[in-house]
Amino acid sequence: MAWRAWSEIVGMERADLALRLLAVGLLFQPVGNRWMRPLAMLIAAVLLLSENARRSAWTWGALALFATVRIVLVWPTSDNHAFLLAYWCLAAAIASLAADRDRVLAWNGRALVAGAFVFATLWKAVLSPDFLDGRFFAVSLVGDPRFESFALLATGMERDDFLDLRDLVREHTDGVFVPWDDMPAPPPRLFAVARALTVATIGIEAAVAVTFVAPLAAGFAWIRDVLLLAFCAGTYALAPVAGFGWLLLSMGLAQLDPRRRALRTAYLAVFALVLVETRWPIFASLVAWLGS
């Protein structure tokens, strides 16, 4: 019975499976403020359970409006993927009105992934010298608590020294540097890790951008899917933003060649992996294990 259910999932129309994944993601990671989250979960549950709802332009239009209201309420500090969610829901609504929903959603999925990674690469590699020279990761690894476990593991710092360094970084985010007595010194390994993450991030994002933009021959189209899967599997082990990862995977799955069942299975596996990585951080577990 389990094998039959799995076969049905893998054999679904790609548009339907991609939108189901989006609904599952919204259930696990409801968006919006306190009063919006229950409504988002309700809409996601209806989408997951009802085929008519998933094929209705009204349902997806309502969710696109919902996502837009969420952006407006916190303007201009909304997360990047909040905009992407609104675009993707609007694309689903437009596709629902088309004679060939699957093809229209596939085109939009590829276009949105391409656009997201093109602009991400442009911002990091061209428009932001403080990213290109490694400063972004050097500061984020220390200052952002979400990176703490990875930073401790990668740099080998003691936690007390690391927290002193965080205090120093946070005190001088205004750019006015006033030295302390006994000021903590960043370890050289921190800057080496920051540079490595900078190069890796620009490299993988540029590769995804190029492959999703380029008109690859049918026999090589799998390259774009492998790169996107690698990006999601690696990035969200470090940055626990599951909603962004699931959104990208939904778009990627929508444009995947339906004949590539192994890659379809890989998309589902990475979707589950992002859940594991963001709910049970692997680097925190490693730090705890090494310190025991």
C-alpha positions in Angstrom: 0.0 0.0 0.0 2.8 2.4 0.9 4.5 1.6 -2.5 1.3 2.3 -4.3 0.8 5.6 -2.6 4.4 6.5 -3.4 3.9 5.5 -7.1 0.8 7.8 -7.2 2.8 10.7 -5.8 5.7 10.3 -8.2 3.2 9.8 -11.1 1.2 12.9 -10.5 0.9 15.7 -13.1 3.9 18.0 -12.3 1.8 21.1 -11.8 -0.4 19.4 -9.3 2.5 17.9 -7.4 4.4 21.2 -7.4 1.3 23.1 -6.0 0.8 20.3 -3.4 4.3 20.9 -2.2 3.7 24.6 -1.9 0.6 23.8 0.2 2.5 21.5 2.5 5.2 24.2 2.9 2.6 26.7 3.9 1.2 24.3 6.5 4.7 23.7 8.0 5.7 27.4 7.7 2.6 29.6 7.8 3.3 33.1 6.7 2.2 36.5 8.0 1.5 38.0 11.5 -0.4 36.4 14.3 -3.8 36.7 12.8 -2.8 35.9 9.3 -1.0 32.6 10.1 -4.2 30.6 10.9 -5.8 31.8 7.7 -2.8 30.9 5.7 -2.8 27.4 7.2 -6.5 27.0 6.5 -6.0 28.0 2.8 -3.1 25.6 2.6 -5.1 22.8 4.0 -8.0 23.4 1.5 -5.5 23.5 -1.3 -3.9 20.2 -0.2 -7.2 18.3 0.2 -9.2 19.7 -2.7 -8.3 19.2 -6.4 -11.0 21.8 -7.3 -9.3 24.4 -5.1 -5.9 23.7 -6.6 -7.3 24.1 -10.1 -9.3 27.3 -9.2 -7.9 30.7 -10.3 -10.0 32.2 -7.5 -8.2 30.2 -4.8 -4.8 31.1 -6.0 -5.8 34.6 -6.7 -6.9 34.9 -3.1 -3.7 33.5 -1.8 -1.7 35.9 -4.1 -3.7 38.8 -2.6 -3.1 37.4 0.9 0.7 37.3 0.2 0.6 40.8 -1.2 -1.2 42.1 1.9 1.5 40.5 4.0 4.2 42.4 2.1 2.3 45.7 2.4 1.8 45.4 6.2 5.5 45.2 6.9 6.8 47.3 4.0 9.7 47.8 3.3 11.2 45.1 5.5 9.5 42.0 4.1 11.6 38.9 3.4 12.7 38.3 -0.2 10.8 35.1 -0.5 7.5 36.9 0.5 7.6 38.6 -2.9 8.5 35.3 -4.6 5.5 33.6 -2.9 3.1 36.3 -4.2 4.5 36.0 -7.8 4.2 32.2 -7.6 0.6 32.2 -6.4 -0.2 34.7 -9.1 1.4 32.4 -11.7 -0.7 29.5 -10.3 -3.8 31.6 -10.8 -2.9 32.5 -14.4 -2.0 28.9 -15.2 -5.4 27.8 -13.8 -7.1 29.9 -16.5 -5.0 28.4 -19.3 -5.9 25.5 -21.6 -2.5 23.8 -20.7 -2.0 24.6 -17.0 1.0 22.3 -16.8 2.9 24.0 -19.5 2.1 27.5 -18.3 3.1 26.8 -14.7 6.3 25.1 -15.9 7.3 28.2 -17.9 6.6 30.5 -14.9 8.4 28.2 -12.5 11.6 28.3 -14.6 11.3 32.0 -15.2 10.9 32.8 -11.5 13.8 30.6 -10.5 15.9 32.2 -13.3 15.0 35.7 -12.3 15.6 35.1 -8.6 19.1 33.7 -9.1 20.1 36.2 -11.8 19.3 39.1 -9.5 20.8 37.4 -6.5 24.1 36.9 -8.4 24.0 40.5 -9.7 23.5 41.8 -6.2 26.3 39.7 -4.7 28.9 39.8 -7.4 28.5 43.3 -8.9 26.5 45.6 -6.7 27.7 44.7 -3.2 31.4 45.1 -2.6 30.9 44.2 1.1 29.6 40.8 0.0 32.2 40.2 -2.6 35.1 40.8 -0.2 33.7 38.4 2.5 32.6 41.0 5.0 28.9 39.9 4.8 29.7 36.4 5.9 32.4 37.4 8.4 29.8 39.6 10.2 26.8 37.3 9.7 28.6 34.2 11.1 29.3 36.1 14.3 26.3 38.4 14.6 23.4 36.2 13.4 22.4 33.5 16.0 21.1 31.3 13.2 24.7 30.8 12.1 26.2 30.3 15.6 26.4 26.5 15.6 28.0 26.4 12.2 30.4 29.2 13.1 31.5 27.5 16.3 32.1 24.2 14.4 33.9 25.8 11.5 36.1 28.2 13.4 36.9 26.1 16.4 36.2 29.0 18.8 35.1 28.5 22.4 31.6 29.7 22.9 32.5 32.4 25.5 35.1 33.9 23.2 32.6 33.7 20.3 29.9 35.6 22.4 32.4 38.3 23.3 33.2 38.7 19.6 29.4 38.9 18.9 29.1 41.7 21.4 31.9 43.6 19.7 30.4 43.2 16.3 26.9 44.3 17.4 28.2 47.3 19.3 29.9 48.6 16.1 27.2 48.0 13.5 26.9 51.8 13.1 30.4 51.9 11.7 31.8 54.0 14.6 34.7 52.0 16.0 35.6 52.5 19.6 38.1 49.9 20.8 37.7 48.0 24.0 40.2 47.1 26.7 41.0 43.4 26.1 39.1 43.5 22.9 38.5 40.0 21.4 40.3 39.2 18.2 38.6 37.3 15.4 40.4 34.1 14.6 42.0 33.9 11.1 39.9 30.8 10.4 36.8 33.0 10.6 37.9 35.0 7.6 38.9 31.9 5.7 35.5 30.4 6.2 33.8 33.7 5.2 35.8 33.8 2.0 35.0 30.2 1.2 31.2 30.7 1.8 31.3 33.8 -0.4 32.9 32.0 -3.3 30.7 29.0 -2.9 27.5 31.1 -2.7 28.3 33.2 -5.8 29.4 30.1 -7.7 26.3 28.0 -7.1 23.9 30.9 -7.5 25.5 32.0 -10.8 25.5 28.4 -12.1 21.7 28.0 -11.3 21.1 31.4 -12.9 22.9 30.4 -16.1 21.4 27.0 -16.5 17.8 28.2 -15.9 18.2 31.1 -18.3 20.1 29.1 -21.0 18.0 27.1 -23.6 19.7 23.7 -22.7 19.2 20.8 -25.0 16.7 18.2 -23.7 19.5 15.8 -22.9 21.2 18.4 -20.6 18.2 20.0 -19.0 18.8 17.8 -15.9 21.8 20.0 -15.0 19.6 22.8 -13.9 17.7 20.5 -11.6 20.8 19.0 -10.0 22.2 22.5 -9.3 19.0 23.7 -7.8 18.7 20.6 -5.6 22.3 21.0 -4.5 21.7 24.7 -3.7 18.7 23.9 -1.5 20.2 20.9 0.2 23.3 22.9 1.1 22.0 26.3 1.8 19.2 25.5 4.2 21.5 23.3 6.3 23.2 26.6 7.1 20.4 29.2 6.8 17.3 27.7 8.4 14.7 29.5 6.1 12.6 26.5 5.1 9.9 28.5 3.5 12.3 29.9 0.9 13.7 26.5 0.1 10.3 24.9 -0.3 9.2 27.7 -2.6 12.2 27.2 -4.9 11.7 23.4 -4.9 8.0 23.9 -5.8 9.0 26.1 -8.8 11.8 23.7 -9.8 9.5 20.7 -9.7 6.9 22.5 -11.8 9.4 22.9 -14.7 11.0 19.5 -14.4 10.8 17.2 -17.4 8.0 14.8 -16.4 9.9 11.9 -17.9 12.7 12.3 -15.3 11.2 10.3 -12.4 14.4 9.9 -10.6 14.8 13.7 -10.4 11.2 14.0 -9.3 12.0 11.7 -6.4 15.1 13.8 -5.6 13.0 16.9 -5.4 10.7 15.2 -2.9 13.7 13.9 -0.9 15.3 17.4 -0.7 11.9 18.9 0.3 12.0 16.5 3.3 15.7 17.2 3.9 15.0 20.9 4.2 12.4 20.1 6.9 15.0 18.0 8.8 17.7 20.6 8.4 15.6 23.5 9.6 13.8 21.8 12.4 16.7 19.8 13.8 19.8 21.8 12.9 22.7 19.4 12.1 25.5 21.8 13.1 24.0 22.4 16.6 23.9 18.6 17.0 27.5 18.2 15.9 28.7 21.0 18.3 26.8 19.4 21.2 28.3 15.9 20.3 31.8 17.2 19.9 31.6 19.1 23.2 30.3 16.1 25.2 
